[in-house]
Amino acid sequence: MCTSATARNLREEPRVRLSLPDTSDVVLLHGAAELYPAAEAPPEAGTFTTKFAWNPRTEQTPHVYLRVQPTTVRAWRGVPELRGRVIMRDGVWVG
């Protein structure tokens, strides 16, 4: 079992907020995180291993896969006070 601070914290509180990629072109996701031991990763984890050419299942040290199910997504460019920046609410795409 992975004992990193991130994994430990997510086991206690799975609600997450992620911001991507930078401060002038922002995507802010709110959601719930799911942790899977590498050996129990869901089938779609294969996309990760293909993209990064690394498979945590083959490592000696324990790893986890982290999947975030977004419930709210906000996005904006450069001007943080624009209206209509919520593009997902309660897990459903708006618009």
C-alpha positions, -999 to +999 in steps of 0.1 A: +000+000+000+013+034-009+020+056+021+028+089+005+013+120+021-009+126-010-023+091-009-028+092+029-046+126+026-068+114-002-079+083+017-090+106+046-106+133+023-113+124-013-126+158-023-101+176-045-095+208-064-071+208-093-060+238-113-045+234-148-023+246-164-012+281-153-025+314-139-035+331-172-053+302-189-070+284-160-091+253-158-103+246-122-118+212-114-136+202-083-143+165-078-137+133-059-106+112-061-104+075-062-072+056-053-063+022-068-033+001-059-014-003-091-023-040-094-060-031-092-060-001-115-091+001-138-088-008-175-085+029-186-052+032-166-037+016-197-039+051-213-016+064-187+010+037-192+009+042-229+012+080-227+041+080-202+058+048-213+059+037-176+039+011-159+038+014-121+026-023-119+061-034-127+078-013-099+092-028-067+078+000-046+041+004-041+023+029-063-013+040-067-034+052-096-054+083-089-086+090-108-106+123-103-142+123-112-150+160-118-182+175-105-176+212-113-153+226-140-145+263-144-124+278-171-112+313-181-085+331-199-066+360-185-096+378-170-109+361-138-142+380-136-158+368-168-193+354-165-202+320-177-170+303-168-187+273-151-187+247-178-196+216-157-220+216-127-229+186-105-211+163-130-230+175-160-216+196-188-233+231-191-243+244-224 
